[in-house]
Amino acid sequence: MKYMKQFGIIIAMTLAAELLEKLLPLPVPASIYGLGIMLAFLVSGFLKVEAVKESADFLIEIMPLMFIPAAAGLIDSYHGLDGILIPAAVTVAVTTVAVMAVTGRCAQRIIRKGQNGK
């Protein structure tokens, strides 16, 4: 029953994000609204991490499985990438390295800040 309650909380946040996407005339995906809502609830203390931890851990564990349909769709539409395959591959490689570098630097700063605060 605990997992149902946790998934219910996550689904409620997702529903609120979908509603925000429909109501606000901004080009922001519902997933970003959902992350913002969840962050606001967690930071404000209105929602405790323990209230969604196990379900969130489960969703993170199965996340790689969720990329299979997207990869299959990309393979299916390969013929549309014929002319831009090299530029697309270079763009993906460069942006992947950039995202990894920025994420690593942010993580290092957060860790250092946490160590200095103790």
C-alpha positions as CSV (number, residue, x, y, z in Angstrom):
1,M,0.0,0.0,0.0
2,K,3.0,2.3,0.7
3,Y,4.1,2.0,-2.9
4,M,0.6,2.9,-4.2
5,K,0.6,6.0,-2.1
6,Q,4.0,7.0,-3.3
7,F,3.1,6.4,-7.0
8,G,-0.1,8.3,-6.4
9,I,1.9,11.4,-5.2
10,I,4.2,11.2,-8.2
11,I,1.2,10.8,-10.6
12,A,-0.5,13.7,-9.0
13,M,2.5,15.9,-9.6
14,T,2.6,14.7,-13.2
15,L,-1.1,15.5,-13.7
16,A,-0.5,19.0,-12.2
17,A,2.4,19.4,-14.6
18,E,0.3,18.4,-17.6
19,L,-2.4,20.8,-16.6
20,L,0.2,23.6,-16.3
21,E,1.4,22.8,-19.7
22,K,-2.1,23.1,-21.2
23,L,-2.9,26.3,-19.2
24,L,0.2,28.3,-19.6
25,P,1.2,29.6,-23.1
26,L,4.9,28.9,-22.6
27,P,7.0,26.4,-24.7
28,V,7.9,24.4,-21.6
29,P,7.3,20.6,-21.6
30,A,5.2,19.1,-18.8
31,S,8.1,17.1,-17.6
32,I,10.0,20.3,-16.7
33,Y,6.9,21.6,-14.9
34,G,6.7,18.3,-13.0
35,L,10.4,18.5,-12.0
36,G,9.8,22.1,-10.8
37,I,6.7,21.2,-8.8
38,M,8.5,18.2,-7.2
39,L,11.5,20.4,-6.4
40,A,9.4,23.1,-4.9
41,F,7.5,20.6,-2.7
42,L,10.7,19.0,-1.5
43,V,12.6,22.2,-0.8
44,S,9.6,23.8,1.0
45,G,9.3,20.7,3.2
46,F,5.7,20.3,2.2
47,L,6.7,16.8,0.9
48,K,9.4,14.7,2.6
49,V,11.8,12.6,0.5
50,E,10.7,9.6,2.4
51,A,7.1,10.0,1.0
52,V,8.3,9.1,-2.5
53,K,11.7,7.6,-2.1
54,E,11.1,3.9,-2.8
55,S,8.9,4.6,-5.8
56,A,11.3,7.1,-7.2
57,D,14.2,4.6,-6.7
58,F,12.2,2.0,-8.6
59,L,11.5,4.4,-11.5
60,I,15.2,5.4,-11.7
61,E,16.2,1.7,-11.8
62,I,13.9,1.0,-14.7
63,M,14.7,4.2,-16.6
64,P,17.1,2.5,-19.1
65,L,14.1,0.3,-20.1
66,M,12.2,3.4,-21.0
67,F,14.7,4.3,-23.7
68,I,14.1,1.2,-25.8
69,P,11.0,2.5,-27.6
70,A,12.8,5.7,-28.5
71,A,15.8,3.8,-29.8
72,A,13.6,1.6,-31.9
73,G,11.8,4.6,-33.3
74,L,15.2,6.2,-34.2
75,I,16.3,3.0,-35.9
76,D,13.0,2.9,-37.8
77,S,13.4,6.4,-39.1
78,Y,17.1,5.9,-40.0
79,H,16.3,6.7,-43.7
80,G,15.5,10.3,-42.7
81,L,19.0,10.8,-41.2
82,D,20.9,9.7,-44.3
83,G,22.0,13.2,-45.3
84,I,22.8,14.5,-41.8
85,L,24.2,11.4,-40.1
86,I,27.7,12.8,-39.6
87,P,26.6,16.3,-38.3
88,A,24.1,14.6,-36.1
89,A,26.6,12.2,-34.7
90,V,29.1,15.0,-34.0
91,T,26.4,17.1,-32.4
92,V,25.4,14.2,-30.1
93,A,29.0,13.5,-29.2
94,V,29.9,17.1,-28.4
95,T,26.7,17.8,-26.4
96,T,27.1,14.6,-24.5
97,V,30.6,15.5,-23.4
98,A,29.4,19.1,-22.5
99,V,26.5,17.8,-20.4
100,M,28.8,15.3,-18.6
101,A,31.4,18.1,-17.9
102,V,28.8,20.5,-16.6
103,T,27.1,17.9,-14.5
104,G,30.5,16.8,-13.1
105,R,31.4,20.3,-12.2
106,C,28.1,21.0,-10.5
107,A,28.3,17.8,-8.5
108,Q,31.9,18.7,-7.4
109,R,30.7,22.1,-6.3
110,I,27.8,20.7,-4.3
111,I,30.0,18.1,-2.7
112,R,32.6,20.7,-1.8
113,K,29.9,23.0,-0.4
114,G,28.5,20.2,1.7
115,Q,32.0,19.4,3.1
116,N,32.7,23.1,3.9
117,G,29.4,23.4,5.6
118,K,30.1,20.6,8.1
